[in-house]
């Protein structure tokens, strides 16, 4: 059990404000054997290969909790195009290092048939503490996602924006859903990852704090009671990142193609900048009761693009794809200003082509349930995008 901490007030949490709505992206990539197409615990060898290629370690590619994963991390970017160029260079570097090892790359929320019990953990103090505390549930986290940081100019804006952004949670999850199959079984969910991840004690939906001071009080309580040792221990789906002066959106499953990733990053960037501008103009941003937010998360995880979502505090409902069309139209002027109009427009291609969870199910059906064929399709998706 967590032990109590000494009495006294924790220091205020400094938010390192961003003067511009800059962008940062973290993209988790799974490593699979090119023969069996099962996961391989070879991140260390891939990282060594990268070091040989560039002559030193690169901060753009990092290790993750499991040794079957590498994470691509951008620098501070001004727009989606810059972020995608950054990620594209890192992906090419990882591929060059992985190829001689007989390793292919995949991006999805889960691997269709891999077993969590055979995966090897990356040793670090923070990861060791996570597993020591969470045990079986922590070991089960065989999942991959995308994290998008958007710069915000003041800590006083963070929770008004974050609370309002929760209205678009189901749109982001439904569009990115790519984890329908777990340990060889179709779960019936578009995003099994979303519900797996929230089993960790500090993961899931964020609390809707009224202001920054209330958040500071919460963090003080969490640290005093030993729930977390540092802010990074809060694994919320959307969270403040005070060190970087950003709101970090961690809703999305792993993006199976670079084109889909660009679309999701553009949508996230535009949503936060739009809310920021409306707040600056004096608007009271809309929010929803937490019970509606929780239900929307479940509906998007279960039904994906077929989800009928709750739109507002008045309990009005609408098919998520119908609402998405209006949302994209409203955000287009923001996208033009941010230089990502093409990427935002490509969001609409996801329902037309089929989201990753739908494509994976289609391949499974056409191959008489052969899940290796599903992984092959994910490898191809990432190569050709």
Order of alpha helices (4+ residues) and beta strands (2+ residues): beta-alpha-beta-beta-alpha-beta-alpha-beta-alpha-alpha-beta-beta-alpha-beta-alpha-beta-beta-beta-alpha-alpha-beta-beta-alpha-alpha-alpha-alpha-alpha
